[in-house]
Amino acid sequence: MESPLSKRKTQAFASFLSKPNKRVASPSTNIHIVVSPISLLPPELIEFVFRHTSSISRPSGGHPALCTWPLSCVSRSWRKISLGVPEIWSCLGFIPLHQDHQCAGIEEILRMRSKDALISFTASLVPWRLSEGGRSLLSYLLSESSRWIAVCIETTMNALRDLRLKDRIPMLEALSLNLTLDEIENRPDGTIDEFTTAPNLKDIQLSFHPYTLDVDIDLPWAQLLLYQERRWIVTFPSPSLLSSTSLTSLTLYARDIEGLEYGQHITLCHLTHFHLHHRGNSSSCVSLVSSLTLPTLENLMIRSDSKHITPEIIELIIRSQCQIRSLSLYCKSLKNDELEDILLFTPSLLKLDFLYTAGFHFPLHIINSTSVVFSLQNLILRSRDARPQLKEITALLLRRFSALQSFRLVLEIPVAFSDTQSQSLSERWKSVDRIYWRSMLEDWSSAIDPSELQTINRWKNALELLSSKARNSGNSWIKRTLLRSILSLRLNKTLSAMEAYGGDVRACYISCLYSSLQKLIHERPLTGVLQDKNGKLAFRLQSLLEKWSAILIANGNTSRWLNVGRRSFIWLASYQSINGMKVSADDDEVETLWVSPPALSLEDHPRPDIFCF
């Protein structure tokens, strides 16, 4: 029987959500938070959510983690429903077509609940992996292909042609296609024309296995990503065919680029975003950049090891006469005069992200010139060596770029190092670590209510001890999870970022932090890492999390937190420059720290408010 407290809570919550659709816009962004009538949700889902929510209020207690997932999940579903795409009915996630019992249940749910909603799913359609139930579900999905809106498919070239999707996917907007090698195929070069009649297709990502394909892209696509999984070889169609396409976004991950020769001319009249990630043969990269003319280009990002790529980038900017708004250059060969030319020929540049390499000197005479007016708003300076010149350069940039709203200094330093690495690397990491912790923790108390200060101080001490244990443990998973949790710990900026949404801002913050740390404590056995001298660190963390979770339920504006959702909050935090450590997904890659440089004091600069680290 439902308790009186739970009944009143359910009624009040339902009353709030059953009002007409309401949109709340943040003044700092164009993102709309949508509240949907609760009557649109299935009764069993409503019961599920409030059963877990009310269990936290019972004296006997329920585990606080029970409310985190259903609340954040349902908040996203409500927004989908109000926009006409009910996630709980038609967004299937990954479909295990190799498991009979699961496929039967998915097909039944689809037939009962999808109604006329658009369908999105992820599936592996490799023929020899399909089960009997998987073939039945695939047959049903193909019969409803006119309702596909976003699909992610792993399949072979022959199986893709057997699907016969041509003229059957009028609503498809996003396609992610991973082509693998069939046992009976023999390096099948050819074109993919199954999607040529998809009029609404705006975003396509093609991932090729170990062979090369000629891809016909003469389609009304808005975005295209080409990625060669092993060999990284992208074969372009003829320049005339490429010029006739209406692409607006092109991203290339390639080691070699075939099909282009130096001196060819390709004009893409609609392209606004061009991203090139190149490793390998430098001549192919230079040939591509030298061949392009992009009159409508606004966003350019090039990552290349080629020594001759930067002059071609400048020629591309001059030749295209485009109004570039965002420029990201990760080129080790960038020279002083080249960056000087880039600044002169991009007067409308709003965002600049470049690599500050050894031997490079910033063009200070251009920066100091009063005849040049800069509109730069976002500057990211990357360096692999925290040299003393960074302090002088940083101070000058902040004074010269009057429109600058955000500045970020990125030191690319390996986090995990072995005993065989040099002592200098170890010392450099230790010094950066101390600076980062000091800059992150020194201003916490300014935005916290005095009644909570004791709790926050306990949390700070526990987190510092946990971080020290994790870094010394040699467990890369612990390091990554811990640093992701630290990402949301700038409480003062979190509060200011969330004020636009109203309601209980602190509850939003605590909910995000609670979820990330629940994963750190409960998902993996961390015996020994979570133990301090008294063996009570894990207990202290757990008690803090339980107290904070009670705030979520006891607060009167909990429904406003539901509207934001945990994922939306994390995205907003990143959007508002709430940052800490950005951690690579792979253990072998160099991880990046957003830290303050040595001997750099914020009081020394005229505009300390725009610092993001």
Buried (B, 14 or more C-beta within 10 A) or exposed (E): EEEEEBEEBBEEBBEBBEEEEBEBEBEEEEEEBBBBBBEBBEEEBBEEBBBBBBBBBEEEEBBBBBBBEBBBBBBBBBBBBBEEBBBBBBBBEEBBBBBBEBBBEBBEBBEEEBEEBBBBBBBBBBEEEBBEBBBBBBEBBEEBBEBBBBBBBBBBBEBBBEBEBEEBBBBBBBBBBBBBBBEEBEEBEEEBEBBBBBEEBBBBBBBBBEBBBBBBBBBBBBBBBBBBBEBBBBBBBBBEEBBBBBBBBBBBBBBBBEBBEEEBEBBBEBBBBBBBBBBBBBEBBBBBBBBBBBBEBBBBBBBBBBEBBBBBBBEBBEBBEBEBBBBBBBBBBBBBEBBBBBBEBBEEBBBBBBBBBEEBEBBBEBBEBEEEEBBBBBBBBBBBEBEEBBBEBBBBBBBBBEEBBBBBBBBEBBBBEEEEEEEEEEEBBEEBBEBBBEBBBEEBBEBBEEEBEEEBEBBBEBBEBBBEBBBEBEBBBBBBBBBBBBBBBBBBBBBBBBEBBEBBBBBBBBBBBBBBBBEBBEEEEBEEBBEBEEEEBBEBBBEBBBEBBBBBBEBEBBBBBBBBBBBBBBEBBBEBBBBBBBBEEEEEEEBBBBBBBBEBEEEEBEBEEBBBB
